[in-house]
Amino acid sequence: MSTFKYRLASPSGGLAAEVAAEYGPHIGEGDFCLQVNRNVWMVPPSRINWRDSAWLSFGLAVHSYELAARYPDGLIVRVSSLTFPLAHFRSEVAALAMDGWVRSEFNLPDLGLRAVPHAGSDSYSFEWGTHAQPFGDDVFH
């Protein structure tokens, strides 16, 4: 089990989240899990908001082709916790924390996922690298 701490300081206070997870071969049966690629799966933490789970999945999915190539027999990521201070969190931060955990754990390159604070306000823009705006149907707004 390893933990990744995402932190972004900004004049308005910043953003923060921590992901604790582990990985192993996917053996098919057992835990409830979400398929994020043909053979890459994620077990979300228990008692998680659906938006946070969706964003965690996205943070893993952006690396799923590389992970699937490395683990052709299947890989499962078991997320034991996603923790955050309410004052410094938006659901999108779950994707940034998971992206950081995946890059750290598997030594993968930065794909350009980031939050950018807006000067003079407490709002942020989120950049998803070469990936299209996730969940672009306004469900999350």
N, C-alpha and C positions, 0 to 999 in steps of 0.2 A: 504494500500500500504506500502510495506517495501522495503528497499534497503540493498543489501549485497555488500560489497567492498572486492574484491579479491586483495591481494597484495603478491608478492614474490620478496623480495630484493635479488639482486645478484651483484657480482662485475661488471657485464656488464650493470647494470641499473635495471634489474628486469622486472617483468610482472605485469600488472594491468588491472582490468576491474570492472565495477559496473553494477549490475542488479537490476532494480526496478520492482517489480511484486506484484500481489495479486492473491488470489485464491477464488474459490467458487464452488457451485454445477454446474455441466454441465447440461444445459437444452436443448441442442441439436441444436437449431437454432440460427442464428444471425451472430456473428463474423466468419471470416475465421479462422479456427484452424487446427492444426496438431494433428493427433492421435498418441500418443506415447505408448499407451497400450490399451487394450480392452476398458477401461473406464477412461483413463487419457488423457487429451487433453491440448494443449498449443496454445495460441494465441501469435504469435511472434510480436515484435514491428514493426511499419510501417517503411518502407524504410530501410530494413536490408539486408545486403549481404547474399546470399544463404548459404555460408559456415558458417557464424556466426549463422544463424538460425538452420542449421543442428547440430552444436556443442551445441547450447542451448538445443535443443531437446534431444541430447545424455545425457547432464547433468541432465535432468529431467528423462529420460528413465531408468537410472541406479537405480532409486528409485521407479519406477512405480509399481512394484509388491506390495511393502509395502503400497504405496498410494492407489492402487486399493483395497487392503484388508481393509483399513481404510474407504474408500469412495466407497462402492459397487454400489451406484447409480450414480457414475460418479463425476469426479473432473476436473475443468479447471483452468489452470494457465495462467493468462493474464500478459505477460511481456510488460510493458510500455516503458522500455528503456534498452539498453545495451550501455554503454558509456566506452570509453577507450582512453588513450593517444596513438597515433599511434606508437610512439617510443617504447612503452612497451606492445605491443599486438601481439598475433598470434591468429588465429581463435579458436584454441584449448582452449584458456583461457576462451572463452565463456562457455564451458562445466564446467570448474572449478568454475567459478562464479555462474553458475546455481546450481551446486552441493552444493556450500556453502549456497546459498539462501534456497534451499530445506531443507538441514540439519538444518539450523537455524530456519526456519519457522515451521517445523514439528517435531523437536527434533529427528532426525534420526541419526544413527551412521555413522561414517566416513567409506567409502567403499574403500579407498585407491587411489582416484583420485588425482594426483599431478603432478606438473612440477618439474624437477630436473635440475638445471643449470650444464652445463659442465665446469669444471675448466679450466681457461685460455682461454675461448672463449665466444662468445655471443650467443651460441646455448643452447637448452634445450631438454631434453627427457621428454616425457609425459608417466605417468603410469596410467593405468585404473583399478587398483585393480584386481579383479577376472574376469573382463570383457575382452573379446577378443579385439584386436586392432580395434577400430571403423573405418568404411569406408576403409577397407583394400585393396581396389581395385586400389589404387594409384591415385584416382581422386583428392585428396587433395594435392598432392605433385608436 
